Amino acid sequence: MSQPLGAYEGVVGGAVMRQLRNLGDKLKGLRVVHVNSTREGGGVAEILDWMITLMRDVGLDTAWEVIHGTTPFFEVTKSFHNGLQGKAVYLSQKDWRTYWDVNQENAERLRPILEDAHLVFIHDPQPAALIELCPNRKGKWIWRAHIDISRPYHPVWRGLRAYAEKYDASIFSMAEFAQPLPHPQFLVPPSIDPLSDKNVDLTPAEIESVRGEYGLDPDRPLLVQISRFDRFKDPVGVIQAYREVRKVSPVQLVLAGGGATDDPEGKQIFEEVLEAADKDPDIHVLLLPPNAHRTINALQRLADIVIQKSTKEGFGLTVTEALWKGKPVIGGDTGGIRLQVINYYTGFLVNTPEGAAHRIRWLLHHRDRIPEMGKVARDYVREYYLLTRHLREYLTLMLSVLSGVQHRVIQV
């Protein structure tokens, strides 16, 4: 359940609240619509859940719409996702037609609200074609890319760019992700909600109940990776790192996550992880439901070290969540993880399972550094990656777009 804006004053202070209210006053009554492809599962849905509430709280008339799609549609858009992150994928003319037809069906349903809005935010590739299907739009349209498209597979990007370039502006998480487009581009990293079930403080009893539920040994170090079962999250590589560490330290591993309704590959990757785990009793592979936020929260708090060994990553909100809980993170040296994991301060960046194992062993050998790094990590998130900063930047870029800003790449 999303919290009202005033609930965050105790976390970020009164000055931040006043700034957000003042920005909201300049936009009061504006009709804003966000569109994505799922209402649960994944970071985009989590962000929109609180963002809609807080935008309304500062005076905007805000709605959240979700496009409906078929299994073939989501298989195509998963290929888009993989291709934008650099994987060579084949898309036939039939695939592109499937993508267009589903967007056209959704446009018939959504056209009245989208064409009447002052601002429309379209999130990621799935609904990107809607801009061509709403010819009578009155407001500004902004495309928000949440994934790493720094080195896209060009046939995929070429097809999607035909839609992206028609927007009035675009948003990327990092400068490295921005692509040549004929409109202003804004840099807005994601954020977490510190009062959500996934991040709020838990009682020791609730944390220990999760330990007992999954049979985790309190006397041995616990390694945890929380993420969707996705090839780019490299869960098999995490298992390889764990096995290297086990040669010298008696650790245990949790790989926990779930799927999303717009990700048809999840089941296949989950089965590959089970095969790699090979029934090791100290590897706990957990397929969690979308509402298991407090369980995820507890698992991160139980962890001695959190891992996010992605090979591609738009941002990595699970990294932010772990840092907020005072945990050092071993993260893949890619995408938005680089913004969050600072070697020897908030964790370590790695490129291989062997590198991950080396850094895990170092932390276990220097146990006094774990709480020290954890304190730095929590303060770092408080400063840069809480939702109030995210909301401020969205309100600021909305003012910029409405005023007709002409700069090409803007850090708000």
PyMOL commands that set and color helices and strands:
alter all, ss='L'
color gray80, all
select helices_A, chain A and resi 5-12+14-27+43-57+71-84+93-116+128-133+154-164+175-177+204-213+231-233+235-246+266-277+293-302+317-324+337-340+353-365+369-384+387-402
alter helices_A, ss='H'
color red, helices_A
select strands_A, chain A and resi 31-36+61-66+119-123+140-144+169-172+185-187+222-226+252-257+283-287+305-308+329-332+347-350+409-411
alter strands_A, ss='S'
color yellow, strands_A
deselect
rebuild
show_as cartoon
